[in-house]
Amino acid sequence: MQESSTMKDAAGDSRAVLRERFKRARAFSERLCEPLETEDYGLQTVVEASPPKWHLAHVSWFYETFLLRPFLPAYSVFHPRFEHLFNSYYEQTGAGFWPRQERGLLSRPTVAEVYDYRHHVDAAMLRLIEGCDVADWPRVAMRLQIGLNHEQQHQELLVTDIKRHFAHNPLRPAYLKDLPQSPLADPAPLRWEPLEGGLVRLGLDSSGPDAAFGFDNERPRHRVFLEPFAVADRPVTNGEYLEFVQDGGYQNPALWLSDGWAEVQTRRWRCPLYWEEVDGAWQLMTLSGMRPLNPAEPVCHLSYYEADAFATWAGKRLPTEAEWEHAADAVEIAGNFVDDGWLHPRPAPDGAGLKQLFGDVWEWTGSAYLPYPGYRAPAGALGEYNGKFMCNQMVLRGGSCATSLDHIRPTYRNFFYPVERWQFKGFRLAETLK
């Protein structure tokens, strides 16, 4: 069928936009790794945090597997075994995957070979974007959108995993020594923002030709009834959480869920991850090394269990994800993101209204990660992206200081196991109104 000029123009515009987004995303991943030494690329100090080298290769594997192999004629794979080494968890691709806990045991391929792999994939992807048949372009564009957002997720993981690995080192090395710091201050008084509730819409609206990109777990849009509630105008701060620590919060089983108390005992938690008490003064590990604990900054690197225990101690609760999204729906997406270069949460700005719903810290909600009513996972291996994890995890919202600004939206559902702490995770309080 002959293409109309309109189809050509529309496809050309779309290709141009996605080509530039692809180039920016690929360059940013490599820029995040510029401060690293060769020895840093292979570090894996805990199971959940992968080596930087693995992240760089895995996102390239994603483009190769879901775009280049099926859509670029005569594409030549860089290495036949990379399909196995750099698959994360996709069972339906047929190649299997290297165990997650053993990603740090691979000295080869070398860092140089991984960068060669990336550049091989980059060149092929640009050929695909520019030369893809117009009949295939809608599917290619859809998968490329997923691939770009997938790479942004791994950019955030690069930041948080590097921090986790460096914190393991008794030298407490700095990823970047000159990161900006907020002046030490006491937190501003916490205020409450009441919301009426009622019948509200939850999820991403995917109708119409200009529908925004979103992952499958954000759909379908559906109705939820909310009782009147109030949310705190900002997340809980270091200073407020320190009061919980000093009041014996980690020694009081009455505050904890059963599984949470078991983790406290087994893991010997006494404070958030990266906090250290030195000669009676509290410090914390950051990506620029050790710093004094700033009472005004949002507390972060907490498990769900710790957030829930604090809420119980304070006589409040965590907001549900529906309450969080309803509160955030009319709030501008602005805040402290990876784009700003702080790589650490900042104190809440002055002023009235809800603050820091976006950026700074991912916010734990009281909602289990489950499918929305009517959800169906996409067919094929890409259907494994989100759907198969909808069990035993909790939802977080809003993004963090390691998230890209153009990656987040009010409907975005992040999810982690309740015991995990290495991401920039904090929380805000909520209460039901009578």
C-alpha positions as CSV (number, residue, x, y, z in Angstrom):
1,M,0.0,0.0,0.0
2,Q,1.3,3.4,-0.9
3,E,1.9,5.7,2.1
4,S,0.1,9.1,2.2
5,S,2.2,12.2,2.8
6,T,0.4,12.6,6.1
7,M,1.5,9.2,7.3
8,K,5.0,9.9,6.2
9,D,5.1,13.2,8.0
10,A,3.6,11.8,11.1
11,A,6.0,8.9,11.1
12,G,8.9,11.2,10.4
13,D,8.1,13.5,13.3
14,S,7.6,10.6,15.7
15,R,10.9,9.0,14.6
16,A,12.8,12.3,15.0
17,V,11.5,12.8,18.5
18,L,12.2,9.2,19.6
19,R,15.6,9.2,17.9
20,E,16.7,12.2,20.0
21,R,15.2,10.8,23.2
22,F,17.0,7.5,22.5
23,K,20.3,9.3,22.0
24,R,19.8,11.4,25.2
25,A,18.9,8.3,27.3
26,R,21.9,6.3,26.1
27,A,24.3,9.2,26.8
28,F,22.9,9.8,30.2
29,S,23.4,6.2,31.3
30,E,27.0,6.5,30.4
31,R,27.4,10.0,32.0
32,L,26.2,8.5,35.3
33,C,29.1,6.1,35.1
34,E,31.8,8.7,34.4
35,P,32.8,9.1,38.0
36,L,33.4,5.3,38.4
37,E,36.8,3.6,38.3
38,T,37.1,0.3,36.4
39,E,37.1,-1.6,39.8
40,D,33.6,-0.1,40.6
41,Y,31.8,-1.5,37.6
42,G,31.7,-5.1,38.8
43,L,30.7,-4.5,42.4
44,Q,27.7,-6.4,43.8
45,T,27.7,-6.2,47.6
46,V,24.0,-7.3,48.1
47,V,21.7,-9.4,46.0
48,E,19.2,-6.6,45.2
49,A,21.9,-4.1,43.9
50,S,23.4,-5.1,40.6
51,P,26.9,-4.2,39.3
52,P,27.0,-1.0,37.1
53,K,28.4,-3.0,34.3
54,W,25.4,-5.3,34.3
55,H,23.0,-2.4,34.2
56,L,24.7,-0.9,31.1
57,A,24.6,-4.3,29.3
58,H,21.1,-5.2,30.4
59,V,19.4,-2.2,28.9
60,S,21.2,-2.9,25.7
61,W,20.0,-6.5,25.8
62,F,16.4,-5.1,26.1
63,Y,16.7,-3.2,22.8
64,E,18.4,-6.1,21.1
65,T,15.8,-8.6,22.3
66,F,12.6,-6.7,21.8
67,L,13.4,-4.4,18.9
68,L,16.5,-5.3,16.9
69,R,16.1,-9.1,16.6
70,P,12.4,-8.9,15.5
71,F,12.4,-5.8,13.4
72,L,15.9,-5.0,12.0
73,P,16.6,-7.3,9.0
74,A,19.9,-9.1,9.1
75,Y,20.8,-7.7,12.5
76,S,23.9,-9.4,13.8
77,V,24.1,-10.0,17.6
78,F,27.1,-8.7,19.3
79,H,27.7,-11.9,21.3
80,P,25.5,-15.0,21.3
81,R,25.9,-15.6,25.1
82,F,24.9,-12.1,26.1
83,E,21.3,-13.1,25.6
84,H,21.7,-15.3,28.6
85,L,24.1,-13.2,30.7
86,F,22.1,-10.0,30.6
87,N,18.5,-11.2,30.6
88,S,17.0,-10.1,34.0
89,Y,13.9,-12.3,34.5
90,Y,12.2,-12.9,31.2
91,E,11.3,-16.6,31.0
92,Q,9.7,-16.5,27.6
93,T,12.7,-15.3,25.6
94,G,14.0,-18.8,25.6
95,A,17.6,-18.1,26.6
96,G,17.1,-18.2,30.4
97,F,19.1,-15.9,32.6
98,W,22.2,-15.7,34.8
99,P,21.3,-15.8,38.5
100,R,20.7,-12.4,40.0
101,Q,22.8,-13.1,43.0
102,E,25.8,-14.0,40.8
103,R,25.9,-10.9,38.6
104,G,28.9,-9.6,40.5
105,L,30.9,-12.8,39.9
106,L,31.5,-12.1,36.2
107,S,34.9,-10.4,35.5
108,R,34.2,-10.9,31.8
109,P,33.0,-9.3,29.6
110,T,35.2,-6.4,30.4
111,V,34.0,-2.9,30.9
112,A,35.4,-2.0,27.5
113,E,33.5,-4.9,25.9
114,V,30.3,-3.8,27.5
115,Y,30.7,-0.3,26.1
116,D,31.5,-1.8,22.7
117,Y,28.2,-3.8,23.1
118,R,26.3,-0.6,23.9
119,H,27.7,1.2,20.9
120,H,26.9,-1.7,18.6
121,V,23.3,-1.7,19.8
122,D,23.1,2.1,19.5
123,A,24.2,2.1,15.8
124,A,21.7,-0.6,15.0
125,M,18.9,1.1,16.9
126,L,19.5,4.3,14.9
127,R,19.3,2.3,11.7
128,L,16.0,0.8,12.8
129,I,14.5,4.1,13.9
130,E,15.4,5.8,10.6
131,G,14.7,2.9,8.2
132,C,11.8,0.9,9.8
133,D,9.0,0.1,7.5
134,V,5.9,2.3,8.1
135,A,3.8,-0.8,8.7
136,D,6.1,-1.9,11.5
137,W,6.6,1.6,13.0
138,P,3.6,1.6,15.4
139,R,4.9,-1.5,17.1
140,V,8.5,-0.4,17.0
141,A,7.5,3.0,18.5
142,M,5.5,1.4,21.3
143,R,8.4,-0.9,22.2
144,L,10.9,1.9,22.0
145,Q,8.8,3.9,24.4
146,I,9.0,1.0,26.9
147,G,12.7,0.7,26.2
148,L,13.4,4.3,26.9
149,N,11.4,4.3,30.2
150,H,13.1,1.0,31.1
151,E,16.5,2.6,30.6
152,Q,15.4,5.5,32.9
153,Q,14.5,2.9,35.6
154,H,18.0,1.4,35.3
155,Q,19.5,4.9,35.5
156,E,17.9,5.3,38.9
157,L,19.1,1.8,39.8
158,L,22.6,2.8,38.8
159,V,22.5,5.7,41.3
160,T,21.0,3.7,44.2
161,D,23.1,0.6,43.6
162,I,26.4,2.6,43.4
163,K,25.4,4.2,46.7
164,R,24.7,0.7,48.2
165,H,28.0,-0.7,47.1
166,F,30.1,2.4,48.2
167,A,28.4,2.3,51.6
168,H,29.6,-1.2,52.1
169,N,33.2,0.0,51.9
170,P,34.6,1.1,55.3
171,L,36.4,3.9,53.5
172,R,33.0,5.3,52.7
173,P,34.2,6.6,49.3
174,A,32.4,9.4,47.5
175,Y,30.8,8.9,44.1
176,L,31.0,12.7,43.6
177,K,32.7,14.8,46.2
178,D,31.2,18.1,45.2
179,L,27.5,17.4,45.4
180,P,25.5,20.3,46.8
181,Q,24.3,20.2,50.4
182,S,21.4,21.8,52.2
183,P,22.2,23.8,55.3
184,L,21.5,22.0,58.6
185,A,18.1,23.1,59.9
186,D,15.1,22.0,62.0
187,P,12.1,20.7,60.1
188,A,9.2,23.1,59.4
189,P,6.0,22.4,61.3
190,L,4.0,19.6,59.8
191,R,0.6,20.7,58.5
192,W,-2.4,18.7,57.3
193,E,-4.3,19.0,54.0
194,P,-7.9,17.7,54.2
195,L,-9.5,16.1,51.1
196,E,-13.2,15.4,50.7
197,G,-12.8,12.0,49.1
198,G,-15.9,10.5,47.3
199,L,-15.9,8.7,44.0
200,V,-12.6,9.3,42.2
201,R,-10.8,8.0,39.2
202,L,-7.6,6.0,39.6
203,G,-5.1,5.1,36.9
204,L,-4.0,6.3,33.5
205,D,-6.5,7.4,30.8
206,S,-5.4,5.5,27.7
207,S,-8.2,6.8,25.4
208,G,-7.7,9.0,22.4
209,P,-4.8,9.3,19.9
210,D,-2.8,11.6,22.2
211,A,-2.9,9.4,25.2
212,A,0.2,9.7,27.4
213,F,2.7,6.8,27.7
214,G,2.2,4.6,30.8
215,F,3.1,1.1,31.9
216,D,0.4,-1.6,31.7
217,N,0.1,-1.7,35.5
218,E,-1.2,1.9,35.5
219,R,-4.3,0.8,33.6
220,P,-7.2,0.5,33.2
221,R,-8.6,3.7,34.7
222,H,-11.3,2.9,37.2
223,R,-13.4,4.3,39.9
224,V,-12.6,4.1,43.7
225,F,-14.6,5.5,46.6
226,L,-12.6,7.3,49.3
227,E,-13.7,8.4,52.7
228,P,-12.7,11.9,53.7
229,F,-9.1,12.0,54.7
230,A,-6.1,14.3,55.3
231,V,-2.5,13.9,54.3
232,A,0.6,15.6,55.7
233,D,1.8,18.5,53.6
234,R,5.3,17.0,53.4
235,P,7.1,13.7,54.1
236,V,8.4,12.7,57.5
237,T,11.8,14.2,58.2
238,N,15.1,12.9,59.7
239,G,14.5,15.0,62.8
240,E,11.0,13.5,63.3
241,Y,12.2,10.0,62.7
242,L,15.1,10.5,65.1
243,E,12.5,11.1,67.8
244,F,11.1,7.7,67.0
245,V,14.5,6.1,67.2
246,Q,15.3,7.8,70.5
247,D,12.0,6.8,72.0
248,G,12.8,3.2,71.6
249,G,10.8,2.6,68.4
250,Y,13.1,-0.2,67.3
251,Q,12.8,-1.9,70.7
252,N,8.9,-1.8,71.0
253,P,7.2,-4.8,69.3
254,A,3.8,-3.2,69.9
255,L,4.5,-0.8,67.0
256,W,5.5,-3.3,64.4
257,L,3.7,-5.7,62.0
258,S,4.7,-9.3,62.9
259,D,6.9,-9.7,59.8
260,G,8.4,-6.4,60.4
261,W,9.3,-7.2,64.0
262,A,10.9,-10.4,62.8
263,E,13.1,-8.5,60.4
264,V,14.1,-6.0,63.0
265,Q,15.3,-8.9,65.2
266,T,16.9,-10.9,62.5
267,R,18.7,-8.0,60.8
268,R,19.3,-6.1,64.0
269,W,17.9,-2.9,62.6
270,R,18.2,0.1,65.0
271,C,17.9,3.0,62.6
272,P,17.4,3.6,58.8
273,L,19.9,2.3,56.3
274,Y,23.0,4.5,56.0
275,W,22.6,6.1,59.4
276,E,25.5,5.9,61.8
277,E,25.9,7.2,65.4
278,V,29.5,8.4,65.9
279,D,30.5,9.8,69.3
280,G,26.9,10.6,70.1
281,A,26.3,12.4,66.8
282,W,24.3,11.0,63.9
283,Q,25.7,10.9,60.4
284,L,24.6,9.3,57.2
285,M,26.2,8.0,54.1
286,T,25.5,9.9,50.9
287,L,26.8,9.7,47.3
288,S,29.4,12.4,48.4
289,G,30.5,10.4,51.4
290,M,29.5,10.9,55.1
291,R,27.5,13.9,56.2
292,P,25.9,15.1,59.5
293,L,22.3,14.1,59.7
294,N,20.2,17.1,58.6
295,P,16.9,17.1,60.7
296,A,15.0,19.0,57.9
297,E,15.6,16.5,55.1
298,P,13.0,13.8,54.3
299,V,14.0,10.5,56.0
300,C,14.8,7.9,53.4
301,H,16.1,4.4,52.9
302,L,13.4,2.9,55.0
303,S,11.5,-0.4,54.6
304,Y,7.7,-0.5,54.5
305,Y,7.8,-2.0,58.0
306,E,9.7,1.0,59.4
307,A,7.3,3.5,57.8
308,D,4.3,1.6,59.1
309,A,5.8,1.4,62.6
310,F,6.5,5.1,62.7
311,A,2.9,5.8,61.6
312,T,1.6,3.6,64.4
313,W,3.9,5.4,66.9
314,A,2.6,8.8,65.7
315,G,-1.1,7.7,65.9
316,K,-1.5,8.0,62.1
317,R,-1.3,5.7,59.1
318,L,0.2,5.6,55.6
319,P,-2.0,6.9,52.7
320,T,-3.4,4.3,50.3
321,E,-2.2,4.6,46.7
322,A,-5.7,5.9,45.7
323,E,-5.5,8.6,48.3
324,W,-2.0,9.5,47.2
325,E,-3.0,9.8,43.6
326,H,-6.1,11.8,44.4
327,A,-4.0,14.2,46.4
328,A,-1.4,14.5,43.7
329,D,-3.7,14.8,40.7
330,A,-3.9,18.6,40.7
331,V,-0.3,19.2,41.9
332,E,2.4,20.3,39.4
333,I,5.1,17.7,38.7
334,A,8.1,19.6,40.1
335,G,10.7,18.8,42.7
336,N,14.2,17.5,43.3
337,F,15.0,14.9,40.6
338,V,18.2,13.4,39.2
339,D,18.2,16.2,36.6
340,D,18.9,18.7,39.4
341,G,22.2,16.9,40.4
342,W,21.7,16.8,44.2
343,L,21.3,13.0,44.3
344,H,20.0,13.4,47.8
345,P,16.7,14.6,49.3
346,R,16.3,18.3,50.2
347,P,14.2,19.9,52.9
348,A,10.7,20.9,52.0
349,P,10.3,24.4,50.5
350,D,8.4,27.0,52.4
351,G,4.8,27.8,51.7
352,A,1.3,26.4,52.0
353,G,-0.2,23.3,50.2
354,L,1.1,19.9,49.5
355,K,4.9,19.7,49.0
356,Q,7.4,17.1,47.7
357,L,4.8,14.7,46.3
358,F,7.2,14.4,43.4
359,G,10.9,13.9,43.6
360,D,13.1,13.7,46.8
361,V,11.8,10.3,48.1
362,W,9.6,7.5,46.8
363,E,6.6,7.4,49.2
364,W,5.5,4.2,50.7
365,T,1.7,3.7,50.6
366,G,-0.4,1.3,52.6
367,S,-1.5,-0.5,49.4
368,A,-0.4,-3.9,48.2
369,Y,0.8,-4.1,44.6
370,L,-2.2,-5.7,42.9
371,P,-3.7,-5.5,39.4
372,Y,-6.4,-2.9,38.8
373,P,-9.9,-4.2,38.0
374,G,-9.9,-5.5,34.5
375,Y,-6.1,-5.7,34.1
376,R,-4.7,-8.2,31.7
377,A,-1.0,-8.6,31.2
378,P,0.2,-8.1,27.6
379,A,0.8,-11.2,25.6
380,G,4.4,-12.5,25.1
381,A,7.6,-11.8,27.0
382,L,6.8,-8.1,27.5
383,G,3.9,-9.2,29.6
384,E,6.4,-10.3,32.2
385,Y,7.5,-6.6,32.7
386,N,5.0,-5.9,35.6
387,G,2.2,-8.4,35.9
388,K,4.0,-11.4,37.3
389,F,5.2,-9.3,40.3
390,M,1.8,-8.5,41.5
391,C,2.1,-10.4,44.8
392,N,3.8,-9.7,48.2
393,Q,5.0,-6.2,47.3
394,M,3.8,-2.7,48.3
395,V,3.2,0.4,46.1
396,L,5.3,3.5,46.2
397,R,4.5,6.8,44.5
398,G,6.1,10.0,43.4
399,G,9.7,9.4,42.3
400,S,12.9,10.4,44.1
401,C,16.0,12.5,43.8
402,A,17.4,9.7,41.5
403,T,14.4,9.7,39.2
404,S,14.2,11.6,35.9
405,L,11.7,14.4,35.8
406,D,10.2,13.3,32.4
407,H,9.9,9.7,33.7
408,I,7.3,10.3,36.5
409,R,3.6,11.0,36.5
410,P,0.8,10.9,39.1
411,T,-0.3,7.5,38.0
412,Y,3.1,5.9,38.1
413,R,3.2,2.8,40.4
414,N,6.5,1.7,41.7
415,F,6.7,-1.5,43.9
416,F,9.1,-3.2,46.2
417,Y,9.1,-5.9,48.8
418,P,8.3,-4.4,52.2
419,V,11.7,-5.4,53.6
420,E,13.8,-3.6,51.0
421,R,15.6,-0.3,52.0
422,W,18.3,0.6,49.5
423,Q,16.1,2.8,47.3
424,F,15.4,6.5,48.2
425,K,12.2,5.5,50.0
426,G,10.4,7.7,52.5
427,F,6.8,8.3,53.5
428,R,4.2,10.9,54.5
429,L,1.4,10.4,57.1
430,A,-2.4,10.3,56.6
431,E,-5.5,10.0,58.7
432,T,-9.1,9.3,58.1
433,L,-11.5,12.2,58.8
434,K,-14.8,11.7,60.5
